[in-house]
Amino acid sequence: MEAVKTMKHHIITLMIVLGFVCCCCRDSKPSNNSTPPDNDGVLFLGEENYSPTDTVYPILITDSTKINHITNLLRNKFVPQEDFEVFNLEEGKYYLLGKFLIVDCMLVGPSGWASNFRHYFIIDVNNRRDAYIMSLSNNINNFYLFDNLTVNSIEYPDMFFHGRVSKHFFDAESTTFKLINTTIETDSLSTIAVKESEKTIKWKDVYEYLVPQVQ
């Protein structure tokens, strides 16, 4: 009789232990609705669903916590080949373009014509590499994803860098600028094609100018 009681006691104890283990295992399993962990804590990013027939434009990131986190990552060599020391990331803007992060910033304390340029980094966060574009225009819709990446930029004409610009260059109401259409391969971020043209633009319009898409 005593043996039967002992056996019942062991069975009850075993059932309690098994029940506790099952509860712990169930609680430790991720929910189907849970959010997957970020890639190195960046957002991130995963594949965006878009049709190859659709144009995808950059989406501004407004969450200050995410922006601060991204800034800290870039300052700490998240993209090994880039040194952001001379760029004002703290006052920059950050965008998502499909699976890419776009950083829009300016130099720290530039002077002269260099102070007019905006600097853009298109970052493949999964592979920690980037493509770099410099432009006078801050119109972010000059960047779009249409199968491959297309980036339109506007710069001073080549003659500006060779000292052949008229002294009235900055005084004129409008002047001729160089428009650059760059096609970038989505997976490798290598440049596929570059097309250049010139257009006369009024100074008051140049910095927000939307470069026409080159088909």
C-alpha positions in Angstrom: 0.0 0.0 0.0 2.8 2.3 0.9 4.5 1.5 -2.4 1.3 2.5 -4.3 1.2 5.8 -2.5 4.8 6.5 -3.3 4.3 5.6 -7.0 1.3 8.0 -7.2 3.4 10.7 -5.6 6.1 10.3 -8.2 3.6 10.3 -11.0 2.0 13.5 -9.8 5.4 15.1 -9.4 6.5 14.1 -12.9 3.2 15.5 -14.4 3.8 18.8 -12.7 7.4 19.0 -13.9 6.4 18.1 -17.5 3.6 20.7 -17.4 6.1 23.4 -16.3 8.6 22.4 -19.1 5.9 22.5 -21.7 4.8 25.9 -20.6 8.3 27.3 -20.8 8.9 25.9 -24.2 5.6 27.3 -25.5 6.4 30.8 -24.1 9.9 30.7 -25.6 8.7 30.1 -29.1 8.4 33.3 -31.3 4.9 34.3 -32.2 3.9 34.1 -35.9 3.1 37.8 -35.6 6.3 38.8 -33.9 8.7 41.2 -35.5 12.0 39.7 -36.8 15.2 41.0 -35.2 16.8 44.0 -37.0 19.9 43.5 -39.0 22.5 44.9 -36.6 19.8 47.0 -35.2 19.4 49.3 -38.3 15.6 49.0 -39.0 15.9 46.8 -41.2 14.9 46.4 -44.0 14.1 43.2 -45.7 12.9 42.9 -49.2 10.3 45.5 -50.2 7.5 44.3 -52.4 7.3 46.2 -55.6 6.4 45.5 -59.1 9.2 45.9 -61.8 6.7 48.0 -63.7 6.3 50.5 -60.8 8.6 53.3 -59.9 9.6 53.5 -56.2 10.6 56.8 -54.8 12.4 57.4 -51.5 10.4 57.4 -48.2 11.5 59.8 -45.5 12.4 58.3 -42.1 11.0 60.5 -39.4 11.5 58.4 -36.3 14.2 60.2 -34.3 15.2 57.1 -32.4 15.9 55.3 -35.7 17.7 58.3 -37.1 20.0 58.6 -34.1 20.7 54.8 -34.3 21.6 55.0 -38.0 23.8 58.0 -37.4 25.7 56.2 -34.7 26.2 53.1 -36.9 27.5 55.2 -39.8 29.9 57.0 -37.4 31.2 53.6 -36.3 32.1 52.3 -39.7 28.9 50.4 -40.6 30.0 51.0 -44.2 33.7 50.2 -43.9 34.8 52.0 -47.1 33.3 55.3 -46.1 34.6 57.8 -43.6 31.8 60.1 -42.7 33.9 62.4 -40.6 33.6 65.4 -43.0 29.8 65.0 -43.4 27.2 66.5 -41.3 25.1 63.4 -40.6 23.4 64.9 -37.6 21.6 67.4 -39.7 21.1 65.0 -42.7 18.0 63.3 -43.9 17.4 59.6 -44.2 15.2 57.7 -46.6 14.2 54.2 -47.6 14.3 53.3 -51.3 13.2 49.7 -51.7 15.8 47.7 -49.8 18.3 50.6 -49.7 19.0 53.4 -47.2 19.7 56.8 -48.7 21.6 59.4 -46.7 21.3 63.0 -47.8 23.8 65.3 -46.1 26.2 68.2 -46.6 29.8 68.8 -45.7 30.8 70.1 -42.3 31.5 73.8 -42.6 32.2 74.1 -46.3 32.8 77.4 -48.0 32.5 78.7 -51.6 30.9 76.6 -54.3 31.4 73.4 -52.3 28.8 74.6 -49.8 26.1 74.3 -52.5 26.4 70.6 -53.0 24.4 67.9 -51.3 26.0 64.5 -50.8 24.0 61.3 -51.2 25.0 57.8 -50.1 22.9 54.8 -51.4 23.6 52.1 -48.8 23.1 48.4 -49.3 22.8 47.6 -45.6 22.9 43.8 -46.0 26.3 43.9 -47.6 27.5 47.2 -46.0 28.5 48.9 -49.2 27.3 52.1 -50.9 27.2 54.2 -54.0 28.0 57.9 -53.7 26.4 60.8 -55.7 26.9 64.5 -55.4 24.3 67.0 -56.6 23.2 70.6 -56.4 19.6 69.6 -56.3 18.0 68.4 -53.0 14.9 67.0 -54.8 14.9 63.4 -53.5 12.6 62.3 -56.4 15.7 62.5 -58.6 16.3 59.0 -57.1 14.0 56.2 -58.1 14.0 52.4 -58.4 12.8 51.1 -61.7 14.3 47.6 -61.9 17.8 49.1 -61.5 18.5 52.3 -59.5 18.3 55.6 -61.4 19.9 58.7 -59.9 19.6 62.1 -61.6 22.0 64.8 -60.4 22.8 68.4 -61.3 26.3 69.9 -61.2 28.2 72.9 -62.4 29.4 72.4 -66.0 32.9 71.0 -66.5 34.2 74.5 -67.5 33.5 75.6 -63.9 36.3 73.3 -62.6 38.8 74.4 -65.2 38.6 78.1 -64.3 36.8 79.1 -67.5 33.6 80.3 -65.9 32.6 83.9 -66.5 32.8 86.2 -63.6 29.1 86.8 -64.1 28.3 83.1 -63.5 26.7 83.7 -60.1 25.2 87.1 -61.0 23.1 85.9 -63.9 19.4 85.2 -63.3 19.9 81.8 -65.0 22.9 79.7 -66.2 23.7 76.4 -67.9 24.2 73.4 -65.6 25.2 69.8 -66.3 22.5 67.2 -65.8 23.7 63.7 -65.1 21.6 60.5 -65.4 23.3 57.5 -63.7 22.0 54.0 -63.9 23.2 51.8 -61.0 23.0 48.0 -60.9 20.7 47.1 -58.0 22.7 44.1 -56.6 26.3 45.2 -57.1 25.8 49.0 -56.8 28.1 49.3 -59.8 27.5 52.0 -62.4 26.0 50.6 -65.6 25.5 53.8 -67.6 26.0 57.6 -67.4 24.3 60.1 -69.7 25.0 63.8 -69.5 23.2 66.8 -70.9 23.1 70.6 -70.3 20.2 72.8 -69.4 19.8 76.5 -68.6 18.0 76.8 -65.2 17.1 79.8 -63.2 19.1 80.1 -60.0 16.0 80.2 -57.8 15.0 76.8 -59.2 18.3 75.0 -59.4 18.5 73.5 -55.9 15.1 71.8 -55.9 15.2 71.0 -59.6 13.7 67.7 -60.7 15.8 66.3 -63.5 13.7 64.7 -66.2 13.9 61.0 -66.4 16.0 59.7 -69.3 14.3 56.8 -71.0 
